Amino acid sequence: MARRAGIAPSQLFAWKRRMLEGGQVAVEADEDVVGASQVRDLEKKVRELERLLGRKTMEAEILKEALALARPKKPTLPLVSWTPRKDGSR
């Protein structure tokens, strides 16, 4: 088989051993075996979603700060003098 594929027999046995070890690990973990390309694609998607989450979190913080600045402060009532005025009005 190795001769037909044009590779060294030791390389073929190494690939076979790795495949069997990986399969055994997957069976012991009771999980599906997933290809490396699929793992890379999923990791890329996770990074993109984390980046988007970070951006949305920043936007929310900026909006909170803007609302805090834009909210009018409670108006203070002028002090009322309790002394009667000279003209007799209150």
C-alpha positions in Angstrom: 0.0 0.0 0.0 2.8 2.4 0.9 4.7 1.6 -2.3 1.5 2.2 -4.3 1.0 5.6 -2.7 4.7 6.5 -2.9 5.3 7.0 0.8 7.5 5.3 3.4 5.9 2.4 5.2 6.8 4.0 8.5 4.7 7.0 7.5 1.7 4.8 6.7 2.0 3.0 10.1 2.3 6.4 11.9 -0.9 7.6 10.2 -2.7 4.4 11.0 -1.6 4.6 14.7 -2.7 8.2 15.0 -6.0 7.4 13.4 -6.6 4.5 15.8 -5.6 6.5 18.9 -7.8 9.4 17.9 -10.7 7.0 17.3 -10.2 5.3 20.6 -10.1 8.6 22.4 -13.4 9.7 20.7 -15.0 6.4 21.6 -13.9 6.6 25.2 -15.2 10.1 25.4 -18.4 9.0 23.7 -18.1 11.9 21.3 -18.2 12.3 17.5 -14.9 12.7 15.7 -14.7 16.1 14.1 -12.4 17.1 11.4 -9.7 19.7 12.0 -11.1 22.0 9.3 -14.5 22.0 11.1 -12.8 22.8 14.4 -11.0 25.7 12.8 -14.2 27.0 11.3 -16.0 26.8 14.6 -13.1 28.5 16.4 -13.2 31.3 13.8 -16.9 31.7 14.4 -16.4 31.8 18.2 -13.7 34.5 17.8 -16.0 36.6 15.6 -18.9 36.3 18.0 -16.7 37.2 20.9 -15.5 40.3 19.0 -19.1 41.3 18.2 -20.1 40.8 21.9 -17.2 43.0 22.9 -18.4 45.7 20.5 -22.0 45.5 21.7 -20.9 45.7 25.3 -18.8 48.8 24.5 -21.8 50.4 22.7 -24.1 49.7 25.7 -21.5 51.3 28.1 -21.2 54.4 25.9 -25.0 54.7 25.7 -25.3 54.4 29.5 -22.8 57.2 29.9 -24.6 59.4 27.4 -27.9 58.9 29.2 -26.4 59.7 32.5 -25.0 63.0 31.0 -28.2 63.8 29.2 -30.6 63.3 32.1 -31.7 66.6 33.5 -30.7 67.2 37.1 -33.6 67.6 39.6 -34.4 71.2 39.8 -33.8 72.8 43.1 -36.6 74.9 44.6 -35.7 78.5 45.4 -35.5 79.3 49.1 -38.6 80.8 50.5 -38.2 83.7 52.9 -40.5 83.3 55.9 -40.2 86.9 56.9 -43.2 89.0 55.8 -42.6 91.5 53.0 -42.8 95.2 53.7 -45.8 95.6 51.3 -47.8 93.1 53.2 -48.0 90.4 50.5 -46.7 86.9 50.9 
